[in-house]
Amino acid sequence: MRRRSVLQAAGTLAAALTTPFTWAFAATATPPVLDRRLDRSYDGRTYTDLSALVGTVRGLTAGTVLATFATTSRNLSMTLISASDPTKPSIGLMVGVSGGRLQFSVRHGGVVKQNHLTRTMYDDGVLHTVAITVSEAGCTFHADGRPVLTVPQASFFGAVPGLTALDVARTLDSEQPGGRWFYTGTIQRVAVWDRVLTQPEIAAQSVRVDLADAGRLSMILNSDRPAVWLTTGDSITHGALWTNGWRSYPEHFQERVRWELGRPKNSDFVIDTGVSGSTTNDLLAKFADRVGAFRPRVVSIMLGTNDAATAAIGPSVFRANLRKLVTNVRALPDGAIPLLQTPNPVDAGRWTDRASLGDYARITREVAAELNVVLVDHHAHWLKSNGGAVPLSLLGDGLHPNQRGHLMMAKKMIKDLRIHDPASRVCGLTIP
């Protein structure tokens, strides 16, 4: 079994989404035409001028541009690398980060040839690698070794004549002679190839590689194609009774995706088939009705709370059931993506029959790691957030999350899928 990431001990998002962390960049069959290892922090005013090397990229009509960076800034249109004509307004190519989102823009002659941003966000302070590939077939964003957005536009350096400036952490034009769109954070490396790198080659150039399913989830979030998201489980996912009239975690997630991410994501559908009292046995028996009938593209499964209290479902049966559920999801039409979630911890003093729930959460982690499934680990997150103790204030009856518990679960899910924006109403919501 492959270890996910050396960052897992720190409880970071990267641990749930990535394969082992590496600092070594593998060589490609052809070297980049530009490759600068910077390892530098920028403060929103500083930059690196590479204009002496602009000839290496000028005229390229296809290829790959890559940057490795880390930031916590939510400033708009921060430049990672840009090439421009500083004698004219808004003329050039820019790869950047805007409000946490990846951005790629090409402008010439007052025309925006393309300006695309991801919905997924990368402002968590962790090193990420973005690669933009451009060919006649279109433009693809790669994040941490996985494709996350494809658009039909195919403009590259060659689409902009007269490039004389090449900069890291700023963009030059005539309207702002000293530069604009400055970057705040760390930039470790920038590179450009005169050909489209393959996905394995991009992965080899990345500081970490996301799980394939994590990349597919990002692709769904960034795509304008409608998707069906299905959450299933027991009374916790059901949201029965203990939310006290507030939204359950699937409902918060639905608001974040279907409304806050904007059109046309409001044509996505989030369906909750959680049923109070359910176990993995129940979901397997009713899989066609509760999952398959809706033709979902993503299936989130959170179970274990009732399994732990069911004599016929010991740890070995639970493990086998989870594995079967993941297999069933992946066998759905169009290759649905499984997403595993651990249940919240409970007050074992009140619910003695669930005293072993921690073992079921551990098994869920192990199955996710073994089968390369993205995991949202509420059980560990709740305990870590409360110094290792069960946060009773998040529970309605010592077992079921109350409205505050559901909000915490929703925010964890949203963060782990990289769509957390503190400026949004869902992500910024607090409940007294």
ROBANU-381859 format. One line per field, with one value per residue (C-alpha): residue number from 1; residue in three letters; z, y, x. Coordinates in steps of 0.25 Angstrom, whole numbers, plus 2048, in hexadecimal, padded with zeros to 3 digits. Layout:
<sites>
seq (NUM_...)
type (Ala_...)
up (Z_...)
north (Y_...)
east (X_...)
</sites>
This chain:
<sites>
seq (1_2_3_4_5_6_7_8_9_10_11_12_13_14_15_16_17_18_19_20_21_22_23_24_25_26_27_28_29_30_31_32_33_34_35_36_37_38_39_40_41_42_43_44_45_46_47_48_49_50_51_52_53_54_55_56_57_58_59_60_61_62_63_64_65_66_67_68_69_70_71_72_73_74_75_76_77_78_79_80_81_82_83_84_85_86_87_88_89_90_91_92_93_94_95_96_97_98_99_100_101_102_103_104_105_106_107_108_109_110_111_112_113_114_115_116_117_118_119_120_121_122_123_124_125_126_127_128_129_130_131_132_133_134_135_136_137_138_139_140_141_142_143_144_145_146_147_148_149_150_151_152_153_154_155_156_157_158_159_160_161_162_163_164_165_166_167_168_169_170_171_172_173_174_175_176_177_178_179_180_181_182_183_184_185_186_187_188_189_190_191_192_193_194_195_196_197_198_199_200_201_202_203_204_205_206_207_208_209_210_211_212_213_214_215_216_217_218_219_220_221_222_223_224_225_226_227_228_229_230_231_232_233_234_235_236_237_238_239_240_241_242_243_244_245_246_247_248_249_250_251_252_253_254_255_256_257_258_259_260_261_262_263_264_265_266_267_268_269_270_271_272_273_274_275_276_277_278_279_280_281_282_283_284_285_286_287_288_289_290_291_292_293_294_295_296_297_298_299_300_301_302_303_304_305_306_307_308_309_310_311_312_313_314_315_316_317_318_319_320_321_322_323_324_325_326_327_328_329_330_331_332_333_334_335_336_337_338_339_340_341_342_343_344_345_346_347_348_349_350_351_352_353_354_355_356_357_358_359_360_361_362_363_364_365_366_367_368_369_370_371_372_373_374_375_376_377_378_379_380_381_382_383_384_385_386_387_388_389_390_391_392_393_394_395_396_397_398_399_400_401_402_403_404_405_406_407_408_409_410_411_412_413_414_415_416_417_418_419_420_421_422_423_424_425_426_427_428_429_430_431_432)
type (Met_Arg_Arg_Arg_Ser_Val_Leu_Gln_Ala_Ala_Gly_Thr_Leu_Ala_Ala_Ala_Leu_Thr_Thr_Pro_Phe_Thr_Trp_Ala_Phe_Ala_Ala_Thr_Ala_Thr_Pro_Pro_Val_Leu_Asp_Arg_Arg_Leu_Asp_Arg_Ser_Tyr_Asp_Gly_Arg_Thr_Tyr_Thr_Asp_Leu_Ser_Ala_Leu_Val_Gly_Thr_Val_Arg_Gly_Leu_Thr_Ala_Gly_Thr_Val_Leu_Ala_Thr_Phe_Ala_Thr_Thr_Ser_Arg_Asn_Leu_Ser_Met_Thr_Leu_Ile_Ser_Ala_Ser_Asp_Pro_Thr_Lys_Pro_Ser_Ile_Gly_Leu_Met_Val_Gly_Val_Ser_Gly_Gly_Arg_Leu_Gln_Phe_Ser_Val_Arg_His_Gly_Gly_Val_Val_Lys_Gln_Asn_His_Leu_Thr_Arg_Thr_Met_Tyr_Asp_Asp_Gly_Val_Leu_His_Thr_Val_Ala_Ile_Thr_Val_Ser_Glu_Ala_Gly_Cys_Thr_Phe_His_Ala_Asp_Gly_Arg_Pro_Val_Leu_Thr_Val_Pro_Gln_Ala_Ser_Phe_Phe_Gly_Ala_Val_Pro_Gly_Leu_Thr_Ala_Leu_Asp_Val_Ala_Arg_Thr_Leu_Asp_Ser_Glu_Gln_Pro_Gly_Gly_Arg_Trp_Phe_Tyr_Thr_Gly_Thr_Ile_Gln_Arg_Val_Ala_Val_Trp_Asp_Arg_Val_Leu_Thr_Gln_Pro_Glu_Ile_Ala_Ala_Gln_Ser_Val_Arg_Val_Asp_Leu_Ala_Asp_Ala_Gly_Arg_Leu_Ser_Met_Ile_Leu_Asn_Ser_Asp_Arg_Pro_Ala_Val_Trp_Leu_Thr_Thr_Gly_Asp_Ser_Ile_Thr_His_Gly_Ala_Leu_Trp_Thr_Asn_Gly_Trp_Arg_Ser_Tyr_Pro_Glu_His_Phe_Gln_Glu_Arg_Val_Arg_Trp_Glu_Leu_Gly_Arg_Pro_Lys_Asn_Ser_Asp_Phe_Val_Ile_Asp_Thr_Gly_Val_Ser_Gly_Ser_Thr_Thr_Asn_Asp_Leu_Leu_Ala_Lys_Phe_Ala_Asp_Arg_Val_Gly_Ala_Phe_Arg_Pro_Arg_Val_Val_Ser_Ile_Met_Leu_Gly_Thr_Asn_Asp_Ala_Ala_Thr_Ala_Ala_Ile_Gly_Pro_Ser_Val_Phe_Arg_Ala_Asn_Leu_Arg_Lys_Leu_Val_Thr_Asn_Val_Arg_Ala_Leu_Pro_Asp_Gly_Ala_Ile_Pro_Leu_Leu_Gln_Thr_Pro_Asn_Pro_Val_Asp_Ala_Gly_Arg_Trp_Thr_Asp_Arg_Ala_Ser_Leu_Gly_Asp_Tyr_Ala_Arg_Ile_Thr_Arg_Glu_Val_Ala_Ala_Glu_Leu_Asn_Val_Val_Leu_Val_Asp_His_His_Ala_His_Trp_Leu_Lys_Ser_Asn_Gly_Gly_Ala_Val_Pro_Leu_Ser_Leu_Leu_Gly_Asp_Gly_Leu_His_Pro_Asn_Gln_Arg_Gly_His_Leu_Met_Met_Ala_Lys_Lys_Met_Ile_Lys_Asp_Leu_Arg_Ile_His_Asp_Pro_Ala_Ser_Arg_Val_Cys_Gly_Leu_Thr_Ile_Pro)
up (800_7FC_806_802_806_810_814_819_827_826_823_816_80A_801_809_805_7F7_7F3_7F0_7F7_7F8_7F0_7EE_7E2_7D4_7CA_7BC_7B0_7A2_79E_7A7_7A9_7A1_7AE_7BC_7C8_7D7_7DF_7ED_7F0_7F8_7F2_7FA_7F0_7EC_7E8_7DB_7D2_7C5_7BA_7AE_7A9_7A7_7A0_793_798_798_78E_782_789_784_78C_798_7A7_7B2_7C0_7CE_7DC_7E7_7F5_7F9_803_7FC_7F7_7EE_7E0_7D3_7DA_7D0_7D0_7C3_7B8_7AA_7A5_79C_7A6_79C_79A_7A4_7A8_79D_7A1_7A8_7B7_7C0_7CD_7DA_7DC_7E9_7EB_7DD_7D2_7C6_7B8_7AF_7A1_79C_78F_788_792_790_79B_794_7A0_7AF_7B7_7C6_7CE_7D8_7E1_7EA_7ED_7F8_804_806_800_7F4_7E8_7D9_7CE_7BF_7B4_7A7_799_78C_780_788_793_7A0_7AD_7BB_7C4_7D3_7DB_7CF_7CB_7C1_7C7_7BC_7AD_7A4_794_793_78F_790_794_794_785_785_78A_781_787_794_79A_7A9_7B1_7C0_7CC_7D7_7CE_7C1_7B9_7AF_7AC_7B5_7C1_7BD_7CB_7CA_7CE_7D3_7DD_7E4_7F3_7F8_7F4_7E5_7E5_7D6_7C8_7BB_7AD_7A3_794_793_79B_7A6_7A9_7B6_7BC_7B8_7BF_7CB_7CB_7CC_7D7_7E6_7E9_7E1_7E4_7E4_7D7_7DD_7E3_7D5_7D0_7DB_7D8_7C9_7CC_7D5_7CA_7BF_7BA_7B7_7C1_7CB_7D5_7E3_7EC_7FB_803_810_81D_826_826_817_817_820_828_834_83B_831_839_82C_826_81A_81A_815_807_806_80A_7FF_7F5_7F8_7F6_7E8_7E2_7E6_7EA_7DF_7D5_7C8_7C2_7CF_7D4_7CA_7D2_7DB_7EA_7EE_7FC_7FE_80C_814_823_82A_81D_81D_812_811_80E_804_7FC_7FC_7F7_7EF_7E2_7E8_7F1_7E7_7D9_7D6_7D6_7CC_7D5_7D1_7E0_7EB_7F9_804_813_81B_828_833_832_82D_83A_842_83A_83E_830_82B_831_82C_822_81C_81C_815_80A_808_807_7FC_7F5_7F5_7EF_7E4_7E2_7E0_7D6_7CE_7CC_7BE_7BA_7C5_7D2_7DC_7EA_7F6_804_811_81F_829_834_842_84C_85B_85F_86D_868_85C_862_856_84D_855_84A_840_83F_839_82E_82B_82A_821_818_817_814_809_803_803_7FD_7F2_7EF_7F3_7F7_806_80F_81D_826_832_832_82F_83B_845_840_841_850_855_853_85B_854_852_859_855_847_84A_84D_855_856_849_83E_83A_83D_834_838_835_828_824_828_820_814_815_816_80A_802_806_803_7F5_7F3_7F2_7FF_7FE_80B_804_801_80A_80C_80F_818_81F_82E_837_845)
north (800_80D_818_824_830_834_83F_836_837_846_843_84B_84A_845_838_834_837_834_829_82A_838_83A_845_83F_843_838_83B_83B_836_844_84F_85C_868_870_86B_873_86E_87A_875_884_88B_897_8A2_8A8_8B2_8A9_8A2_89B_8A0_896_89F_89B_88D_891_88C_87E_87E_889_883_876_872_865_860_85F_86A_866_86C_867_870_872_87D_881_88E_890_89C_89C_899_896_893_887_889_893_897_8A4_8B0_8BB_8C6_8C3_8C1_8B3_8AB_89E_890_88E_882_885_884_88C_88B_87D_878_875_87F_87F_88B_88F_89D_8A5_8B1_8B4_8A6_89B_88F_887_889_87D_87A_86D_86C_864_86B_86A_875_86C_86F_862_860_85D_85B_861_85D_863_85B_862_85B_85B_853_85D_861_859_85D_853_854_84B_841_840_847_84F_858_857_863_863_870_86E_87B_87A_884_884_88A_897_89E_8A8_8A1_8A8_8A6_899_89A_891_897_8A3_8A7_8B4_8BC_8CB_8CE_8CA_8CC_8C7_8BA_8B5_8A8_8A6_899_896_889_87F_87B_86F_86D_872_86A_86A_85E_860_854_84E_846_839_837_82E_838_843_83A_838_847_849_84A_841_839_839_82C_829_82A_838_83D_838_83E_84C_84A_848_855_85D_858_85E_850_84D_842_83A_83A_82F_82E_822_81C_81B_825_82F_830_830_83C_837_83E_843_84F_857_85D_861_85B_84D_84C_847_853_85D_856_857_866_868_860_863_872_878_872_879_875_86B_863_866_85B_851_849_845_839_834_825_823_81B_81B_80E_809_800_7FC_7EF_7F8_800_7F4_7EE_7FB_800_800_808_812_814_80E_813_822_81F_828_82C_82D_824_828_81D_820_813_80C_812_807_7FD_7FE_7FB_7EF_7E2_7DB_7E6_7E5_7EC_7E2_7E2_7F1_7F2_7E8_7F0_7FD_7F7_7F1_7FE_805_7FB_7FC_80B_80A_800_80A_810_81B_816_81D_822_81D_826_820_828_824_826_830_82B_828_829_81B_81D_81F_815_80A_801_80A_80A_804_80E_813_805_807_815_80F_804_80E_816_809_805_813_812_804_807_815_81B_82A_82A_835_831_838_82F_833_841_842_83C_845_851_84E_84A_83B_83B_83A_848_846_854_84F_843_844_837_833_82B_834_841_84D_859_85D_84F_84F_85C_857_84B_853_85C_850_84A_857_85A_84C_84D_85B_864_86B_87A_882_88D_883_883_874_874_880_87C_87B_876_87B)
east (800_806_807_7FF_808_812_809_7FE_804_801_7F3_7F3_7EA_7F5_7F6_7E8_7EA_7F8_802_810_816_823_82D_834_830_831_838_82F_833_835_83A_832_836_835_837_83A_83A_837_834_830_825_81E_817_80E_818_824_826_831_834_837_835_843_83D_830_836_835_826_822_81B_817_809_808_80F_80F_811_813_814_816_811_80B_802_7F7_7F4_7E6_7EA_7E4_7ED_7FA_805_80D_814_810_815_811_813_816_813_804_7F9_7F5_7FD_803_801_800_7FF_7FB_7F2_7E6_7DE_7E4_7E0_7EA_7E9_7EE_7EC_7F1_7EE_7F1_7EC_7E2_7DC_7DC_7E0_7DD_7DC_7D8_7D8_7D6_7CB_7D4_7DE_7EC_7EF_7F1_800_804_80D_806_80A_801_804_7FD_7FE_7F9_7F8_7EE_7E5_7E3_7E9_7E9_7EC_7F4_7F5_7FE_800_7F1_7E9_7DE_7D9_7D8_7D4_7D3_7DB_7EA_7F2_800_80C_80C_7FE_804_80E_818_81B_828_825_825_823_820_816_812_80C_811_809_808_7FD_805_814_819_811_803_7FD_809_809_80A_80F_81A_81E_827_829_824_826_822_822_820_817_80C_810_809_801_80C_817_80F_80D_81C_81E_815_818_80D_803_7F4_7EC_7E6_7D8_7DC_7E0_7D2_7CB_7D2_7CF_7C0_7C0_7C7_7BF_7B2_7AC_7A1_7A4_79C_7A2_79C_79E_79A_79B_793_78C_798_797_788_789_77D_778_784_787_77C_777_785_78B_792_7A0_79B_792_79D_7A6_79A_79A_7A8_7A9_79B_79A_7A7_7B0_7A7_7A1_7A0_7A4_796_792_79A_791_794_78C_78B_787_78C_782_781_786_78E_79A_7A4_79B_78F_795_79B_78D_786_792_78A_77F_787_793_792_784_789_795_79E_7AC_7B1_7AC_7AF_7AE_7AE_7AB_7B0_7A8_79E_7A7_7AF_7A2_79E_7A3_7A2_7AB_7B9_7C5_7C9_7BB_7BB_7C8_7C3_7B6_7BD_7C6_7BA_7B3_7BF_7BF_7B0_7B2_7BD_7B5_7AA_7A7_7B1_7BB_7B5_7BF_7BF_7C1_7C2_7BF_7C2_7B6_7B8_7BC_7B2_7B0_7B4_7AF_7A1_7A2_7AA_7A6_7AE_7BB_7C2_7BE_7CD_7D0_7C6_7CB_7D9_7D4_7CE_7DC_7E3_7D9_7DA_7E9_7E9_7DF_7E4_7D7_7D6_7D3_7CD_7D1_7C7_7CA_7D8_7D5_7CB_7D5_7E0_7D8_7D5_7E2_7DF_7D1_7C4_7BE_7B0_7AC_7AB_7A2_793_792_7A0_79F_799_79F_796_796_7A4_7A9_7A3_7A9_7B7_7B5_7B1_7BD_7C6_7C0_7C1_7D0_7D4_7CE_7D5_7C9_7CA_7C9_7C8_7C1_7B5_7A9_7AA_7B9_7B8_7AB_7AB_7A0_79F)
</sites>
